[in-house]
Every structure is written in C-alpha cells, then in structure tokens.
Amino acid sequence: MKKIKLRNDGGAFILPINTIWRLPKDKTYNLLDIGAAENYLKELLPENVNYFSLDVAGKQNYIHNLDKFPMPISDDQFDIIVCLETLEHTMYPHKVMKELLRISKPNALFFLSMPNEYNFYCRFNYLIGKKTSVQEPFMVVEKHRHIHLPRVKDVLDFFSDYVHIKETDYKWYSRTGAHGTGFKKKVFLIIDKIINKFSKIYPALFTRTVVIKGIKKS
C-alpha cells in the first residue's frame, strides 16, 4: 500500500482507504462515493478501483438530490459504497439506504459514517446556548444542514438495519485543528490526538464521527 497523507479532517477516510488497499489487486471494483463534494476520495484509491461520484452539485458522475427517489442508477451496479458524513443531511435516510442496497451488488462492501451529536463539545454548546455551523433554526432542511442528531448508539443501530457491521472506527477532530492556522492550529491538533485516545474508551462522549465497515444484508 502506498503512503497516503490525509487532510486533518479526513479521519473518516482511514477505515475505507486501509480496507480498499488490502483488497485483491487482480480484481476490478466499481465504487460509488455518495456525497462526493470535491471528489477527495478519488485520488486516494488504488488503480483497480473505478471511481464514480454522486452529489447534488459539482463535477459528478451523477448529479442527484438524495431527497428525491429513485436514484438515476440501475440495480446491482457497485461493489463498494462509500457514504461518509452525508446521511444526516438527508430528509429520509432510511429511504436512501434502501436505494444504496438496490444499486449495490450482492455482498457489496459498505463504508458509512454519521456524526455523534451528543459528544462533549455539542453538549457544552447546548448548555451555553451556542449554535454550531450546521444548526440554523427553521432553515436546516432548505440548506441541507444536520437534519438528524443521533447518538453513537443511534448511528450503529441505524447502520445495522442494512449491513452486517464488521468494524467500527470512532474519530475526533476539531475545526480549528482541521482548518486553522499557525500556533493555534498546532495546539488543537495535539488536543485532537488526546481526545482521539479517549474516543476509543468512551465513544459516546468523545467521538465526533462514527465510521463503520459493513457487508450488504441480502
């Protein structure tokens, strides 16, 4: 596996990338990236993985609003489905997952993630009455903010309805550590590393993102 340097907010990609690079190299895989944005994942994949992307805008293979059904894709098309930090923005995540099952091949590999909205930072913000960037009263649906606010348990229960969960990864990162600059960024990156240690011990409190690897349920 080649050495890959992820961006500081790219922790959710670690489990998918590590797994995909360990797949047999004598087989070709079709991968669909749901909520692909700038197609960051594309440059991280081995050559035997064909990358396809879907999002509501941008340079995608499929331009599609996930609140509309069905997806413009035929049945049984993809070996790998990646849907990271996307389902919480959709109005009907259960319907989206059923569509992902439809367009994926039997025994398809799934990489899914959603945020834990009950981590200590979110709880503190609620306590002091502070909004985050994904909260905008009366506009969350129109602007595709975080419509759903699950706990770690809720996320795992939801994913287990559709895939056999084989591995779970709990990740923490701060926006300052990911997007800040200078000395302040360095300090927050150190703090993020410490919190990531605690996320493995007490994910309900110290996890920002819950990432799972799973196999499609038949």
C-alpha positions in Angstrom: 0.0 0.0 0.0 1.4 3.4 -0.9 1.8 6.0 1.8 -1.2 8.3 1.9 -1.4 11.6 3.8 -4.9 12.5 4.7 -6.1 16.0 5.4 -6.6 16.8 9.1 -10.4 16.4 9.0 -10.0 13.2 7.0 -10.2 10.6 9.8 -13.4 9.1 8.4 -11.4 8.0 5.3 -8.9 5.9 7.3 -11.0 2.8 7.6 -12.2 2.8 4.0 -8.8 3.5 2.5 -7.0 0.9 4.6 -9.5 -1.7 3.7 -9.7 -0.9 0.0 -6.0 -1.0 -0.5 -5.9 -4.5 1.1 -8.5 -5.9 -1.4 -7.1 -8.3 -4.1 -5.4 -6.4 -6.9 -6.3 -9.0 -9.6 -10.0 -7.8 -9.5 -11.6 -4.6 -10.6 -14.1 -2.9 -8.3 -16.7 -0.3 -9.0 -17.0 2.2 -6.2 -19.7 4.9 -5.7 -18.9 7.9 -3.5 -22.2 9.3 -2.1 -22.0 13.0 -1.1 -18.7 13.2 -3.0 -18.3 17.0 -2.9 -14.8 17.7 -4.4 -14.1 14.0 -5.1 -11.4 13.9 -2.4 -11.6 10.2 -2.2 -10.8 9.6 -5.9 -7.1 10.4 -5.5 -6.7 8.0 -2.6 -7.8 4.8 -4.3 -5.7 2.1 -6.0 -5.8 1.7 -9.8 -8.1 -1.4 -9.7 -11.0 0.7 -8.3 -13.2 2.5 -10.7 -14.5 5.7 -9.0 -18.0 7.1 -9.5 -19.4 10.0 -7.6 -22.8 11.3 -6.7 -23.8 14.7 -5.2 -26.3 17.4 -5.6 -23.8 19.6 -7.5 -20.3 19.7 -8.8 -18.3 17.6 -11.2 -20.0 14.3 -10.5 -20.9 11.2 -12.5 -24.4 11.5 -11.1 -26.0 14.9 -10.1 -28.8 14.0 -7.8 -30.7 15.3 -4.7 -30.8 12.4 -2.2 -34.2 13.6 -1.0 -35.6 12.5 -4.4 -36.3 8.9 -5.4 -35.3 6.7 -7.1 -31.6 7.4 -7.8 -30.8 7.5 -11.5 -28.8 4.3 -11.3 -29.7 0.7 -12.3 -29.8 -2.2 -9.8 -26.7 -4.2 -8.8 -24.0 -1.8 -10.1 -21.4 -1.3 -7.4 -19.0 -3.5 -5.4 -18.2 -0.7 -2.9 -20.5 2.0 -1.5 -18.9 4.9 0.4 -21.3 7.4 2.2 -19.4 9.5 4.7 -20.9 12.4 6.7 -23.9 12.6 4.3 -27.0 10.8 5.6 -27.5 13.3 8.5 -28.2 16.0 5.8 -31.0 14.0 4.1 -34.7 14.1 5.0 -35.2 10.3 4.5 -32.0 8.4 5.5 -33.9 5.0 5.6 -35.1 5.5 2.0 -31.6 6.5 0.9 -30.1 3.3 2.5 -32.7 1.2 0.7 -31.7 2.8 -2.6 -28.0 2.1 -1.8 -28.9 -1.6 -1.2 -30.7 -1.6 -4.5 -27.8 -0.2 -6.6 -25.1 -2.3 -4.9 -24.1 -5.9 -5.8 -24.7 -8.9 -3.5 -22.2 -8.9 -0.7 -21.2 -5.3 -1.5 -18.8 -3.6 0.8 -20.2 -0.5 2.6 -18.3 2.3 4.4 -20.7 4.6 6.2 -20.4 7.4 8.7 -22.5 9.9 10.6 -21.7 12.4 13.4 -22.3 11.8 17.1 -24.3 14.9 18.0 -24.0 14.0 21.7 -20.3 14.4 22.1 -19.0 16.6 24.9 -18.4 19.6 22.7 -22.0 19.5 21.4 -23.4 19.1 24.9 -21.4 22.1 26.1 -22.7 24.2 23.2 -26.3 23.2 24.1 -25.6 24.1 27.7 -24.5 27.6 26.9 -27.0 28.1 24.1 -24.4 28.3 21.3 -25.2 27.2 17.8 -22.8 25.3 15.5 -22.3 25.9 11.8 -24.7 23.0 11.0 -27.5 24.4 13.1 -29.8 27.1 11.7 -33.3 27.2 13.1 -36.1 26.9 10.6 -33.6 26.5 7.7 -31.9 23.2 8.3 -33.9 21.4 5.6 -33.6 24.1 2.9 -29.9 24.5 3.4 -29.1 20.8 4.0 -27.7 21.3 7.5 -27.7 18.4 10.0 -31.4 17.4 10.0 -30.8 14.4 12.2 -29.0 14.5 15.6 -28.1 10.9 16.5 -26.1 9.4 19.4 -23.4 6.8 18.8 -25.9 4.1 19.6 -28.5 5.5 17.2 -25.9 5.6 14.4 -24.9 1.9 15.0 -28.5 0.8 15.3 -29.4 2.5 12.1 -26.5 1.1 10.1 -27.1 -2.4 11.4 -30.6 -2.4 9.8 -28.9 -2.5 6.4 -25.4 -4.0 6.7 -23.6 -6.6 8.7 -21.2 -4.4 10.7 -17.7 -5.8 10.5 -15.6 -3.0 12.0 -16.3 0.3 13.8 -14.0 3.3 14.0 -14.5 6.3 16.3 -12.9 9.6 15.3 -12.5 13.0 16.7 -11.3 16.2 15.0 -11.8 19.9 15.8 -12.5 22.5 13.1 -9.6 24.6 14.4 -7.2 21.6 14.1 -8.5 20.8 10.6 -8.8 24.3 9.1 -7.0 26.7 11.5 -3.6 28.2 11.0 -0.4 28.9 12.9 0.3 28.1 16.6 -3.4 27.8 17.4 -3.8 25.0 14.9 -0.8 23.1 16.3 -2.2 23.3 19.8 -5.6 22.0 18.7 -4.0 19.1 16.7 -2.3 18.0 19.9 -5.6 18.2 21.8 -7.3 16.3 19.0 -4.8 13.5 19.3 -5.5 13.2 23.0 -9.3 13.2 22.6 -9.0 10.5 19.9 -7.4 8.3 22.5 -10.4 8.8 24.8 -12.8 8.2 21.9 -11.8 4.5 21.9 -12.6 4.2 25.6 -15.8 6.3 25.8 -17.1 6.9 22.3 -20.5 8.2 23.4 -18.8 11.3 24.8 -15.5 11.7 22.9 -16.5 10.7 19.3 -17.3 13.2 16.6 -17.7 10.8 13.8 -18.8 7.1 13.8 -17.4 5.2 10.8 -18.3 1.6 10.0 -17.3 -1.1 7.5 -20.1 -3.5 6.7 -21.3 -6.1 4.2 -24.7 -5.6 2.5 -27.5 -7.6 4.0 -29.4 -9.7 1.5 
